[in-house]
Amino acid sequence: MRYLTDRKRAVGLGSARTGTQTHWQFTVRSIVMVVLVPLFVFTFGAGLGGTREEVLAYFSQPFPAIVTGLALVVGLVQLMYEALEAVEDYVHGIPGELARVAVKALSYTLIAVSLFALVKIAL
Amino acid sequence: MADVNRGQRPLSPFMIGPYYRPQLTSMSSIMVRISGIVSLGAAVLLVWWLLAAATSDGAFAFIDGLLRSWFGDLVLFFATWALWYHTLGRLRHVIWDFGYCFKVETAEKLGIGMFVGATVLAILTAIVV
């Protein structure tokens, strides 16, 4: 005699929970990256390869500073989720949890450092 | 909930190798993941360079010299390739998510397009920058 209904047995199994939102945000950032990556590669690339004075002058202009800031924030969040996805697939249990923390810590640190550097250069 | 199996459900096995022949669609997909992680690594160098530029002449001279040496050029070229490839690969996922290009031949063409496109864009970047 099975007391539970089929629906009751299925609830909570294989549910996406917040996964749907995560997936949709990933899709949105993927579309944004198609615009942002070309902008960033050529803008940042143009800033590479000068003396320190030239670099500081270049990145204190509004356009290079804004493009670099935007690309490093949005791009690093996207790459963070890419790395988190890889961790979730290959590393499980406590090591997996710690690896997720490490990936997030690294990514947000990079974002904070790049924003600090841009602010210091631009202002 | 006596008869519900919680936590002991089977997980899907790691497919590539024993069950699944490596092919263009799967390899181009795995490369998206690898190129994404490579891009994250390259971001460390770029952020380091930016912070050094904001900090001092000495700090800047070190990382700038590293990135502009032949080895730095090589690293940046492959990082650029990875970033372009990753962007195109994620675009392919968007196209799939919206329900297009699911036929195997089309997906394989997209895979080749990602390799060729990333290579062309990386060379173009190297020429322009």
gemmi code that builds the backbone of each chain (N, CA, C; Angstrom):
import gemmi

chains = {
    "A": [
        ("MET", (0.840, -1.217, 0.000), (0.000, 0.000, 0.000), (0.861, 1.247, 0.000)),
        ("ARG", (0.709, 2.065, -1.014), (1.472, 3.301, -1.100), (0.575, 4.447, -0.661)),
        ("TYR", (0.976, 5.134, 0.412), (0.103, 6.158, 0.985), (0.241, 7.501, 0.297)),
        ("LEU", (1.433, 7.769, -0.285), (1.653, 9.083, -0.884), (1.127, 9.119, -2.316)),
        ("THR", (0.603, 10.279, -2.697), (0.194, 10.417, -4.095), (1.442, 10.578, -4.957)),
        ("ASP", (1.313, 10.351, -6.241), (2.443, 10.497, -7.156), (2.984, 11.924, -7.136)),
        ("ARG", (2.068, 12.893, -7.035), (2.506, 14.293, -7.032), (3.365, 14.580, -5.812)),
        ("LYS", (2.885, 14.098, -4.649), (3.610, 14.330, -3.398), (5.014, 13.725, -3.479)),
        ("ARG", (5.138, 12.578, -4.121), (6.434, 11.931, -4.269), (7.362, 12.750, -5.166)),
        ("ALA", (6.794, 13.452, -6.125), (7.611, 14.159, -7.118), (8.045, 15.538, -6.629)),
        ("VAL", (7.299, 16.118, -5.653), (7.612, 17.483, -5.228), (9.024, 17.571, -4.658)),
        ("GLY", (9.793, 18.539, -5.143), (11.143, 18.746, -4.623), (12.218, 17.945, -5.322)),
        ("LEU", (11.817, 16.989, -6.160), (12.816, 16.196, -6.873), (13.041, 16.806, -8.266)),
        ("GLY", (14.265, 17.197, -8.535), (14.550, 17.722, -9.860), (14.023, 19.120, -10.082)),
        ("SER", (13.638, 19.768, -8.999), (13.182, 21.145, -9.132), (14.364, 22.062, -9.422)),
        ("ALA", (14.144, 23.053, -10.267), (15.241, 23.963, -10.619), (15.481, 24.977, -9.509)),
        ("ARG", (14.504, 25.204, -8.633), (14.584, 26.226, -7.572), (15.075, 27.545, -8.164)),
        ("THR", (16.194, 28.083, -7.679), (16.640, 29.372, -8.237), (17.412, 29.186, -9.545)),
        ("GLY", (17.518, 27.930, -10.009), (18.291, 27.658, -11.219), (17.744, 28.344, -12.464)),
        ("THR", (16.405, 28.482, -12.513), (15.813, 29.119, -13.681), (16.283, 30.567, -13.799)),
        ("GLN", (16.245, 31.272, -12.653), (16.701, 32.666, -12.624), (18.189, 32.740, -12.975)),
        ("THR", (18.987, 31.839, -12.390), (20.425, 31.825, -12.677), (20.668, 31.607, -14.167)),
        ("HIS", (19.946, 30.658, -14.735), (20.130, 30.352, -16.151), (19.739, 31.538, -17.031)),
        ("TRP", (18.617, 32.187, -16.684), (18.171, 33.304, -17.514), (19.174, 34.462, -17.431)),
        ("GLN", (19.678, 34.748, -16.225), (20.673, 35.822, -16.082), (21.935, 35.503, -16.870)),
        ("PHE", (22.306, 34.216, -16.890), (23.470, 33.781, -17.674), (23.230, 34.083, -19.153)),
        ("THR", (22.020, 33.781, -19.624), (21.672, 34.036, -21.021), (21.748, 35.530, -21.327)),
        ("VAL", (21.192, 36.344, -20.429), (21.203, 37.793, -20.638), (22.642, 38.301, -20.741)),
        ("ARG", (23.512, 37.844, -19.797), (24.911, 38.294, -19.831), (25.623, 37.790, -21.085)),
        ("SER", (25.255, 36.587, -21.558), (25.861, 36.076, -22.785), (25.581, 37.009, -23.950)),
        ("ILE", (24.347, 37.542, -24.006), (23.989, 38.467, -25.085), (24.754, 39.776, -24.902)),
        ("VAL", (24.798, 40.269, -23.666), (25.509, 41.519, -23.381), (26.988, 41.407, -23.770)),
        ("MET", (27.573, 40.234, -23.508), (29.000, 40.039, -23.793), (29.315, 40.174, -25.279)),
        ("VAL", (28.361, 39.832, -26.139), (28.595, 39.933, -27.581), (28.897, 41.384, -27.959)),
        ("VAL", (28.303, 42.328, -27.241), (28.578, 43.745, -27.484), (29.801, 44.209, -26.681)),
        ("LEU", (29.850, 43.753, -25.439), (30.843, 44.275, -24.502), (32.259, 43.779, -24.799)),
        ("VAL", (32.404, 42.521, -25.214), (33.744, 41.962, -25.447), (34.479, 42.690, -26.580)),
        ("PRO", (33.856, 42.884, -27.767), (34.561, 43.665, -28.802), (34.930, 45.064, -28.322)),
        ("LEU", (33.983, 45.736, -27.633), (34.262, 47.080, -27.108), (35.474, 47.042, -26.183)),
        ("PHE", (35.481, 46.061, -25.274), (36.546, 45.967, -24.278), (37.880, 45.621, -24.919)),
        ("VAL", (37.887, 44.610, -25.796), (39.153, 44.137, -26.373), (39.858, 45.283, -27.091)),
        ("PHE", (39.116, 46.028, -27.913), (39.776, 47.064, -28.699), (40.055, 48.324, -27.869)),
        ("THR", (39.163, 48.626, -26.913), (39.405, 49.796, -26.069), (40.573, 49.553, -25.118)),
        ("PHE", (40.543, 48.399, -24.444), (41.620, 48.086, -23.499), (42.933, 47.872, -24.244)),
        ("GLY", (42.835, 47.203, -25.401), (44.030, 46.958, -26.208), (44.709, 48.248, -26.625)),
        ("ALA", (43.884, 49.255, -26.940), (44.456, 50.545, -27.336), (45.203, 51.199, -26.174)),
        ("GLY", (44.816, 50.862, -24.949), (45.466, 51.438, -23.778), (46.779, 50.752, -23.424)),
        ("LEU", (46.930, 49.500, -23.854), (48.174, 48.766, -23.589), (49.294, 49.316, -24.462)),
        ("GLY", (50.516, 49.254, -23.927), (51.663, 49.524, -24.778), (52.115, 50.970, -24.810)),
        ("GLY", (51.914, 51.696, -23.724), (52.453, 53.049, -23.649), (53.272, 53.224, -22.382)),
        ("THR", (53.808, 54.424, -22.191), (54.450, 54.703, -20.907), (53.357, 54.822, -19.847)),
        ("ARG", (53.753, 54.855, -18.572), (52.751, 54.929, -17.503), (51.926, 56.211, -17.632)),
        ("GLU", (52.585, 57.334, -18.018), (51.861, 58.601, -18.178), (50.786, 58.477, -19.259)),
        ("GLU", (51.164, 57.827, -20.384), (50.194, 57.646, -21.475), (49.029, 56.779, -21.035)),
        ("VAL", (49.353, 55.710, -20.299), (48.306, 54.799, -19.811), (47.357, 55.544, -18.870)),
        ("LEU", (47.924, 56.328, -17.940), (47.084, 57.072, -16.991), (46.212, 58.081, -17.724)),
        ("ALA", (46.790, 58.761, -18.720), (46.013, 59.745, -19.484), (44.881, 59.053, -20.241)),
        ("TYR", (45.211, 57.884, -20.823), (44.205, 57.160, -21.627), (43.032, 56.712, -20.767)),
        ("PHE", (43.341, 56.080, -19.612), (42.258, 55.527, -18.795), (41.559, 56.581, -17.936)),
        ("SER", (42.040, 57.822, -17.940), (41.279, 58.852, -17.231), (40.248, 59.500, -18.150)),
        ("GLN", (40.251, 59.123, -19.437), (39.181, 59.587, -20.325), (37.897, 58.814, -20.003)),
        ("PRO", (36.724, 59.455, -20.183), (35.468, 58.781, -19.804), (35.237, 57.455, -20.540)),
        ("PHE", (35.390, 57.451, -21.870), (34.998, 56.253, -22.624), (35.817, 55.016, -22.243)),
        ("PRO", (37.154, 55.088, -22.288), (37.928, 53.901, -21.887), (37.660, 53.483, -20.441)),
        ("ALA", (37.500, 54.452, -19.543), (37.265, 54.113, -18.133), (35.928, 53.402, -17.965)),
        ("ILE", (34.882, 53.931, -18.622), (33.547, 53.333, -18.465), (33.497, 51.948, -19.108)),
        ("VAL", (34.045, 51.823, -20.322), (34.025, 50.519, -21.003), (34.793, 49.485, -20.185)),
        ("THR", (35.969, 49.876, -19.675), (36.768, 48.934, -18.883), (36.034, 48.537, -17.603)),
        ("GLY", (35.451, 49.511, -16.915), (34.722, 49.218, -15.684), (33.548, 48.290, -15.930)),
        ("LEU", (32.778, 48.603, -16.968), (31.597, 47.802, -17.311), (31.998, 46.379, -17.679)),
        ("ALA", (33.033, 46.263, -18.536), (33.448, 44.942, -19.006), (34.000, 44.119, -17.855)),
        ("LEU", (34.757, 44.757, -16.956), (35.351, 43.975, -15.874), (34.298, 43.566, -14.852)),
        ("VAL", (33.279, 44.394, -14.604), (32.226, 43.997, -13.666), (31.357, 42.903, -14.284)),
        ("VAL", (30.738, 43.203, -15.435), (29.812, 42.239, -16.051), (30.558, 40.996, -16.526)),
        ("GLY", (31.710, 41.213, -17.171), (32.486, 40.095, -17.707), (32.979, 39.171, -16.611)),
        ("LEU", (33.458, 39.749, -15.509), (33.979, 38.887, -14.434), (32.848, 38.132, -13.743)),
        ("VAL", (31.665, 38.744, -13.625), (30.530, 38.011, -13.055), (30.184, 36.826, -13.962)),
        ("GLN", (30.199, 37.070, -15.277), (29.895, 35.989, -16.220), (30.932, 34.861, -16.122)),
        ("LEU", (32.201, 35.248, -16.097), (33.261, 34.227, -16.026), (33.225, 33.518, -14.672)),
        ("MET", (32.812, 34.233, -13.625), (32.666, 33.617, -12.307), (31.623, 32.496, -12.368)),
        ("TYR", (30.478, 32.764, -12.999), (29.453, 31.733, -13.093), (29.907, 30.574, -13.966)),
        ("GLU", (30.707, 30.887, -15.004), (31.271, 29.828, -15.849), (32.137, 28.897, -14.997)),
        ("ALA", (32.995, 29.504, -14.164), (33.884, 28.700, -13.316), (33.078, 27.951, -12.245)),
        ("LEU", (32.045, 28.604, -11.679), (31.208, 27.944, -10.664), (30.521, 26.713, -11.247)),
        ("GLU", (30.078, 26.852, -12.513), (29.416, 25.735, -13.183), (30.367, 24.550, -13.314)),
        ("ALA", (31.630, 24.866, -13.663), (32.632, 23.807, -13.791), (32.875, 23.155, -12.430)),
        ("VAL", (32.975, 23.968, -11.380), (33.194, 23.428, -10.030), (32.037, 22.505, -9.643)),
        ("GLU", (30.790, 22.963, -9.901), (29.615, 22.161, -9.541), (29.610, 20.814, -10.264)),
        ("ASP", (30.157, 20.789, -11.481), (30.151, 19.539, -12.245), (31.210, 18.561, -11.768)),
        ("TYR", (32.356, 19.060, -11.343), (33.488, 18.159, -11.100), (33.870, 18.005, -9.638)),
        ("VAL", (33.549, 18.983, -8.782), (33.965, 18.902, -7.380), (32.703, 18.869, -6.517)),
        ("HIS", (32.610, 17.880, -5.652), (31.388, 17.731, -4.865), (31.686, 17.782, -3.368)),
        ("GLY", (30.628, 17.845, -2.574), (30.761, 17.823, -1.122), (31.426, 19.078, -0.587)),
        ("ILE", (32.109, 18.937, 0.555), (32.748, 20.077, 1.210), (33.816, 20.717, 0.301)),
        ("PRO", (34.696, 19.905, -0.359), (35.659, 20.544, -1.274), (34.967, 21.392, -2.340)),
        ("GLY", (33.821, 20.903, -2.827), (33.065, 21.654, -3.825), (32.582, 22.987, -3.277)),
        ("GLU", (32.016, 22.944, -2.048), (31.536, 24.179, -1.413), (32.682, 25.169, -1.251)),
        ("LEU", (33.850, 24.662, -0.774), (34.995, 25.550, -0.547), (35.519, 26.101, -1.872)),
        ("ALA", (35.515, 25.270, -2.915), (35.964, 25.744, -4.226), (35.039, 26.839, -4.745)),
        ("ARG", (33.743, 26.686, -4.499), (32.783, 27.728, -4.910), (33.078, 29.046, -4.178)),
        ("VAL", (33.349, 28.935, -2.882), (33.679, 30.137, -2.109), (34.939, 30.793, -2.684)),
        ("ALA", (35.949, 29.962, -3.023), (37.212, 30.490, -3.544), (36.994, 31.216, -4.873)),
        ("VAL", (36.204, 30.609, -5.753), (35.944, 31.230, -7.056), (35.244, 32.575, -6.881)),
        ("LYS", (34.242, 32.593, -5.984), (33.510, 33.843, -5.751), (34.424, 34.896, -5.138)),
        ("ALA", (35.232, 34.486, -4.161), (36.129, 35.432, -3.500), (37.103, 36.029, -4.509)),
        ("LEU", (37.701, 35.183, -5.352), (38.639, 35.663, -6.365), (37.952, 36.649, -7.308)),
        ("SER", (36.768, 36.277, -7.807), (36.096, 37.112, -8.804), (35.723, 38.474, -8.230)),
        ("TYR", (35.109, 38.465, -7.027), (34.689, 39.750, -6.463), (35.894, 40.603, -6.060)),
        ("THR", (36.990, 39.936, -5.654), (38.206, 40.693, -5.344), (38.732, 41.380, -6.604)),
        ("LEU", (38.743, 40.642, -7.716), (39.212, 41.223, -8.978), (38.348, 42.424, -9.376)),
        ("ILE", (37.033, 42.291, -9.197), (36.134, 43.394, -9.538), (36.448, 44.611, -8.659)),
        ("ALA", (36.572, 44.383, -7.360), (36.832, 45.490, -6.432), (38.164, 46.163, -6.745)),
        ("VAL", (39.191, 45.351, -7.014), (40.518, 45.908, -7.304), (40.484, 46.720, -8.591)),
        ("SER", (39.832, 46.198, -9.634), (39.804, 46.930, -10.900), (39.026, 48.230, -10.763)),
        ("LEU", (37.936, 48.213, -9.969), (37.186, 49.454, -9.781), (38.017, 50.483, -9.008)),
        ("PHE", (38.738, 50.004, -7.973), (39.610, 50.905, -7.216), (40.649, 51.537, -8.140)),
        ("ALA", (41.288, 50.681, -8.977), (42.330, 51.179, -9.875), (41.765, 52.205, -10.850)),
        ("LEU", (40.594, 51.911, -11.401), (39.973, 52.840, -12.375), (39.625, 54.167, -11.714)),
        ("VAL", (39.055, 54.094, -10.516), (38.686, 55.325, -9.803), (39.938, 56.154, -9.516)),
        ("LYS", (41.002, 55.458, -9.067), (42.230, 56.176, -8.737), (42.833, 56.840, -9.975)),
        ("ILE", (42.768, 56.133, -11.104), (43.328, 56.692, -12.339), (42.468, 57.827, -12.869)),
        ("ALA", (41.138, 57.620, -12.846), (40.240, 58.546, -13.539), (39.995, 59.833, -12.745)),
        ("LEU", (40.080, 59.772, -11.413), (39.687, 60.946, -10.629), (40.907, 61.740, -10.115)),
    ],
    "B": [
        ("MET", (6.584, 10.500, 4.717), (7.295, 10.359, 3.442), (8.130, 9.087, 3.465)),
        ("ALA", (7.562, 8.031, 3.990), (8.331, 6.809, 4.224), (8.876, 6.210, 2.936)),
        ("ASP", (8.088, 6.251, 1.866), (8.517, 5.523, 0.668), (9.211, 6.407, -0.368)),
        ("VAL", (9.640, 7.608, 0.058), (10.321, 8.480, -0.901), (11.836, 8.322, -0.748)),
        ("ASN", (12.492, 8.087, -1.861), (13.951, 7.937, -1.871), (14.594, 9.312, -1.963)),
        ("ARG", (15.167, 9.771, -0.847), (15.797, 11.091, -0.864), (17.309, 10.963, -0.715)),
        ("GLY", (18.048, 11.581, -1.602), (19.491, 11.618, -1.469), (20.212, 10.395, -2.010)),
        ("GLN", (19.470, 9.352, -2.380), (20.124, 8.152, -2.898), (19.834, 7.948, -4.378)),
        ("ARG", (19.394, 9.008, -5.035), (19.040, 8.856, -6.440), (20.310, 8.749, -7.284)),
        ("PRO", (20.259, 7.995, -8.379), (21.446, 7.854, -9.222), (21.775, 9.170, -9.927)),
        ("LEU", (23.074, 9.434, -10.073), (23.520, 10.610, -10.814), (23.954, 10.154, -12.199)),
        ("SER", (23.883, 11.045, -13.158), (24.329, 10.662, -14.501), (25.847, 10.513, -14.491)),
        ("PRO", (26.384, 9.506, -15.166), (27.832, 9.270, -15.150), (28.574, 10.288, -16.010)),
        ("PHE", (29.875, 10.370, -15.821), (30.713, 11.197, -16.695), (30.789, 10.498, -18.045)),
        ("MET", (30.268, 11.136, -19.068), (29.980, 10.425, -20.312), (31.185, 10.252, -21.232)),
        ("ILE", (32.017, 11.301, -21.322), (33.029, 11.286, -22.387), (34.115, 10.269, -22.076)),
        ("GLY", (34.441, 9.473, -23.037), (35.406, 8.397, -22.852), (34.688, 7.065, -22.952)),
        ("PRO", (34.211, 6.520, -21.799), (33.646, 5.176, -21.851), (32.340, 5.063, -22.637)),
        ("TYR", (31.488, 6.120, -22.595), (30.163, 5.956, -23.195), (29.952, 6.821, -24.432)),
        ("TYR", (30.827, 7.775, -24.648), (30.478, 8.817, -25.603), (31.721, 9.196, -26.393)),
        ("ARG", (31.674, 8.973, -27.699), (32.820, 9.249, -28.565), (33.063, 10.762, -28.644)),
        ("PRO", (34.324, 11.210, -28.496), (34.584, 12.638, -28.663), (34.235, 13.066, -30.089)),
        ("GLN", (33.515, 14.146, -30.214), (33.176, 14.644, -31.543), (33.096, 16.158, -31.523)),
        ("LEU", (32.909, 16.732, -32.696), (33.011, 18.184, -32.848), (32.083, 18.944, -31.906)),
        ("THR", (30.829, 18.463, -31.783), (29.871, 19.202, -30.953), (30.293, 19.227, -29.483)),
        ("SER", (30.713, 18.042, -28.977), (31.070, 18.002, -27.551), (32.397, 18.717, -27.295)),
        ("MET", (33.369, 18.540, -28.212), (34.675, 19.178, -28.017), (34.552, 20.704, -28.064)),
        ("SER", (33.763, 21.206, -29.021), (33.618, 22.662, -29.111), (32.917, 23.199, -27.871)),
        ("SER", (32.054, 22.367, -27.264), (31.356, 22.783, -26.053), (32.297, 22.789, -24.849)),
        ("ILE", (33.145, 21.754, -24.751), (34.108, 21.695, -23.640), (35.085, 22.868, -23.732)),
        ("MET", (35.454, 23.216, -24.962), (36.372, 24.333, -25.176), (35.779, 25.656, -24.674)),
        ("VAL", (34.435, 25.762, -24.706), (33.793, 26.980, -24.191), (34.108, 27.125, -22.703)),
        ("ARG", (33.974, 26.001, -21.980), (34.246, 26.027, -20.549), (35.722, 26.343, -20.281)),
        ("ILE", (36.622, 25.646, -20.999), (38.057, 25.863, -20.780), (38.426, 27.313, -21.118)),
        ("SER", (37.906, 27.813, -22.237), (38.250, 29.189, -22.638), (37.712, 30.196, -21.628)),
        ("GLY", (36.569, 29.888, -21.011), (36.031, 30.786, -19.987), (36.945, 30.857, -18.779)),
        ("ILE", (37.471, 29.698, -18.363), (38.348, 29.672, -17.185), (39.695, 30.324, -17.514)),
        ("VAL", (40.179, 30.110, -18.748), (41.405, 30.784, -19.190), (41.203, 32.308, -19.170)),
        ("SER", (40.029, 32.755, -19.615), (39.745, 34.192, -19.622), (39.754, 34.761, -18.202)),
        ("LEU", (39.204, 33.978, -17.257), (39.204, 34.426, -15.864), (40.645, 34.571, -15.366)),
        ("GLY", (41.502, 33.622, -15.755), (42.920, 33.700, -15.383), (43.590, 34.920, -16.009)),
        ("ALA", (43.259, 35.183, -17.277), (43.851, 36.334, -17.962), (43.405, 37.642, -17.311)),
        ("ALA", (42.169, 37.645, -16.778), (41.656, 38.847, -16.122), (42.531, 39.223, -14.929)),
        ("VAL", (43.095, 38.200, -14.257), (43.995, 38.468, -13.121), (45.167, 39.342, -13.590)),
        ("LEU", (45.749, 38.984, -14.755), (46.886, 39.747, -15.285), (46.477, 41.181, -15.626)),
        ("LEU", (45.314, 41.323, -16.283), (44.880, 42.664, -16.705), (44.573, 43.543, -15.497)),
        ("VAL", (43.915, 42.953, -14.488), (43.590, 43.729, -13.287), (44.868, 44.099, -12.536)),
        ("TRP", (45.814, 43.169, -12.500), (47.132, 43.436, -11.890), (47.785, 44.626, -12.605)),
        ("TRP", (47.772, 44.599, -13.920), (48.372, 45.663, -14.732), (47.701, 47.017, -14.424)),
        ("LEU", (46.357, 46.974, -14.338), (45.603, 48.211, -14.085), (45.917, 48.766, -12.693)),
        ("LEU", (45.962, 47.867, -11.709), (46.269, 48.291, -10.339), (47.693, 48.845, -10.270)),
        ("ALA", (48.620, 48.185, -10.978), (50.010, 48.650, -10.978), (50.113, 50.041, -11.600)),
        ("ALA", (49.346, 50.258, -12.689), (49.353, 51.573, -13.328), (48.858, 52.647, -12.367)),
        ("ALA", (47.878, 52.271, -11.530), (47.319, 53.232, -10.584), (48.238, 53.443, -9.383)),
        ("THR", (49.206, 52.529, -9.176), (49.968, 52.552, -7.930), (51.310, 53.274, -8.047)),
        ("SER", (52.261, 52.685, -8.791), (53.594, 53.292, -8.812), (54.347, 52.921, -10.080)),
        ("ASP", (55.413, 53.687, -10.367), (56.227, 53.432, -11.558), (56.849, 52.044, -11.521)),
        ("GLY", (57.377, 51.673, -10.339), (58.051, 50.388, -10.212), (57.120, 49.223, -10.462)),
        ("ALA", (55.939, 49.272, -9.800), (54.956, 48.194, -9.961), (54.519, 48.092, -11.413)),
        ("PHE", (54.326, 49.256, -12.054), (53.868, 49.259, -13.439), (54.944, 48.704, -14.367)),
        ("ALA", (56.198, 49.125, -14.150), (57.290, 48.688, -15.032), (57.396, 47.160, -15.040)),
        ("PHE", (57.213, 46.541, -13.862), (57.358, 45.075, -13.780), (56.301, 44.352, -14.619)),
        ("ILE", (55.008, 44.643, -14.337), (53.951, 43.884, -15.013), (53.838, 44.302, -16.479)),
        ("ASP", (54.095, 45.600, -16.758), (54.027, 46.062, -18.148), (55.130, 45.395, -18.974)),
        ("GLY", (56.335, 45.279, -18.391), (57.424, 44.595, -19.081), (57.100, 43.131, -19.330)),
        ("LEU", (56.451, 42.510, -18.323), (56.066, 41.097, -18.451), (55.056, 40.907, -19.590)),
        ("LEU", (54.028, 41.768, -19.618), (52.970, 41.612, -20.616), (53.458, 41.977, -22.020)),
        ("ARG", (54.480, 42.861, -22.097), (54.923, 43.293, -23.426), (56.142, 42.523, -23.924)),
        ("SER", (56.628, 41.558, -23.127), (57.684, 40.676, -23.635), (57.058, 39.725, -24.668)),
        ("TRP", (57.933, 38.971, -25.376), (57.363, 38.052, -26.383), (56.469, 37.008, -25.723)),
        ("PHE", (56.855, 36.596, -24.498), (56.035, 35.614, -23.800), (54.690, 36.222, -23.401)),
        ("GLY", (54.721, 37.469, -22.936), (53.487, 38.167, -22.584), (52.576, 38.334, -23.788)),
        ("ASP", (53.202, 38.652, -24.942), (52.428, 38.783, -26.179), (51.724, 37.478, -26.510)),
        ("LEU", (52.469, 36.372, -26.348), (51.919, 35.049, -26.646), (50.739, 34.744, -25.718)),
        ("VAL", (50.945, 35.009, -24.412), (49.891, 34.757, -23.429), (48.655, 35.596, -23.756)),
        ("LEU", (48.879, 36.884, -24.053), (47.748, 37.766, -24.347), (47.043, 37.337, -25.640)),
        ("PHE", (47.826, 36.847, -26.630), (47.195, 36.395, -27.875), (46.251, 35.226, -27.595)),
        ("PHE", (46.739, 34.239, -26.832), (45.881, 33.083, -26.538), (44.723, 33.481, -25.633)),
        ("ALA", (44.959, 34.417, -24.724), (43.867, 34.886, -23.860), (42.796, 35.576, -24.700)),
        ("THR", (43.237, 36.364, -25.688), (42.287, 37.041, -26.569), (41.489, 36.013, -27.366)),
        ("TRP", (42.215, 34.993, -27.873), (41.530, 33.926, -28.607), (40.469, 33.284, -27.715)),
        ("ALA", (40.863, 32.984, -26.468), (39.946, 32.329, -25.534), (38.714, 33.194, -25.274)),
        ("LEU", (38.944, 34.485, -25.087), (37.818, 35.386, -24.804), (36.867, 35.464, -25.997)),
        ("TRP", (37.412, 35.570, -27.213), (36.565, 35.584, -28.422), (35.823, 34.269, -28.549)),
        ("TYR", (36.539, 33.158, -28.367), (35.920, 31.834, -28.517), (34.800, 31.659, -27.500)),
        ("HIS", (35.079, 32.084, -26.262), (34.087, 31.945, -25.203), (32.823, 32.753, -25.529)),
        ("THR", (33.027, 33.967, -26.014), (31.894, 34.823, -26.363), (31.051, 34.180, -27.468)),
        ("LEU", (31.726, 33.664, -28.507), (30.996, 33.017, -29.606), (30.310, 31.745, -29.122)),
        ("GLY", (30.984, 31.004, -28.241), (30.408, 29.762, -27.722), (29.164, 30.022, -26.902)),
        ("ARG", (29.200, 31.078, -26.096), (28.027, 31.419, -25.284), (26.907, 31.953, -26.168)),
        ("LEU", (27.288, 32.606, -27.285), (26.275, 33.067, -28.243), (25.566, 31.855, -28.850)),
        ("ARG", (26.353, 30.779, -29.103), (25.748, 29.560, -29.637), (24.727, 28.997, -28.643)),
        ("HIS", (25.068, 29.074, -27.341), (24.115, 28.598, -26.333), (22.844, 29.446, -26.339)),
        ("VAL", (22.995, 30.756, -26.544), (21.812, 31.627, -26.601), (20.938, 31.217, -27.777)),
        ("ILE", (21.582, 30.963, -28.935), (20.824, 30.543, -30.123), (20.083, 29.233, -29.836)),
        ("TRP", (20.767, 28.299, -29.177), (20.102, 27.033, -28.814), (18.969, 27.268, -27.823)),
        ("ASP", (19.212, 28.131, -26.814), (18.187, 28.401, -25.805), (16.917, 28.960, -26.433)),
        ("PHE", (17.106, 29.740, -27.520), (15.932, 30.315, -28.180), (15.316, 29.324, -29.164)),
        ("GLY", (15.900, 28.133, -29.246), (15.251, 27.052, -29.986), (15.665, 26.907, -31.432)),
        ("TYR", (16.827, 27.444, -31.806), (17.266, 27.325, -33.199), (18.519, 26.461, -33.321)),
        ("CYS", (18.784, 26.021, -34.556), (20.064, 25.372, -34.928), (20.347, 24.090, -34.145)),
        ("PHE", (19.315, 23.274, -33.922), (19.536, 22.043, -33.174), (19.996, 20.875, -34.043)),
        ("LYS", (19.845, 20.980, -35.382), (20.275, 19.862, -36.236), (21.780, 19.668, -36.080)),
        ("VAL", (22.196, 18.400, -36.059), (23.603, 18.095, -35.777), (24.532, 18.783, -36.785)),
        ("GLU", (24.142, 18.747, -38.073), (25.016, 19.363, -39.093), (25.160, 20.869, -38.823)),
        ("THR", (24.041, 21.510, -38.450), (24.080, 22.949, -38.172), (24.939, 23.231, -36.948)),
        ("ALA", (24.764, 22.400, -35.904), (25.538, 22.591, -34.676), (27.029, 22.408, -34.957)),
        ("GLU", (27.359, 21.439, -35.828), (28.769, 21.231, -36.176), (29.323, 22.423, -36.950)),
        ("LYS", (28.500, 22.971, -37.851), (28.931, 24.166, -38.599), (29.181, 25.331, -37.640)),
        ("LEU", (28.284, 25.469, -36.636), (28.482, 26.536, -35.642), (29.787, 26.313, -34.880)),
        ("GLY", (30.084, 25.047, -34.570), (31.317, 24.720, -33.855), (32.541, 25.126, -34.656)),
        ("ILE", (32.537, 24.774, -35.951), (33.652, 25.176, -36.827), (33.711, 26.702, -36.902)),
        ("GLY", (32.518, 27.308, -37.014), (32.453, 28.774, -37.069), (33.070, 29.418, -35.841)),
        ("MET", (32.902, 28.786, -34.659), (33.479, 29.334, -33.423), (34.999, 29.287, -33.477)),
        ("PHE", (35.551, 28.149, -33.937), (37.018, 28.032, -34.031), (37.568, 29.047, -35.033)),
        ("VAL", (36.965, 29.074, -36.227), (37.449, 29.974, -37.280), (37.243, 31.424, -36.856)),
        ("GLY", (36.048, 31.720, -36.341), (35.721, 33.089, -35.948), (36.662, 33.602, -34.870)),
        ("ALA", (36.909, 32.779, -33.854), (37.798, 33.203, -32.764), (39.210, 33.440, -33.286)),
        ("THR", (39.673, 32.560, -34.204), (41.023, 32.704, -34.743), (41.136, 33.984, -35.567)),
        ("VAL", (40.146, 34.225, -36.446), (40.164, 35.440, -37.263), (40.139, 36.676, -36.370)),
        ("LEU", (39.240, 36.672, -35.359), (39.113, 37.832, -34.482), (40.382, 38.047, -33.653)),
        ("ALA", (41.014, 36.937, -33.227), (42.245, 37.070, -32.428), (43.371, 37.663, -33.275)),
        ("ILE", (43.474, 37.203, -34.528), (44.513, 37.744, -35.416), (44.218, 39.208, -35.711)),
        ("LEU", (42.935, 39.503, -35.972), (42.532, 40.898, -36.208), (42.890, 41.772, -35.010)),
        ("THR", (42.631, 41.253, -33.803), (42.967, 41.994, -32.588), (44.468, 42.246, -32.514)),
        ("ALA", (45.261, 41.187, -32.815), (46.714, 41.319, -32.755), (47.212, 42.372, -33.749)),
        ("ILE", (46.545, 42.437, -34.935), (46.957, 43.411, -35.946), (46.561, 44.826, -35.514)),
        ("VAL", (45.303, 44.994, -35.094), (44.805, 46.331, -34.739), (45.493, 46.854, -33.481)),
        ("VAL", (45.593, 45.976, -32.448), (46.162, 46.408, -31.171), (47.660, 46.210, -31.188)),
    ],
}
model = gemmi.Model(1)
for chain_id, residues in chains.items():
    chain = gemmi.Chain(chain_id)
    for i, (resn, *xyz) in enumerate(residues, 1):
        res = gemmi.Residue()
        res.name, res.seqid = resn, gemmi.SeqId(i, " ")
        for name, pos in zip(("N", "CA", "C"), xyz):
            atom = gemmi.Atom()
            atom.name, atom.element = name, gemmi.Element(name[0])
            atom.pos, atom.b_iso = gemmi.Position(*pos), 0.0
            res.add_atom(atom)
        chain.add_residue(res)
    model.add_chain(chain)
structure = gemmi.Structure()
structure.add_model(model)
structure.setup_entities()
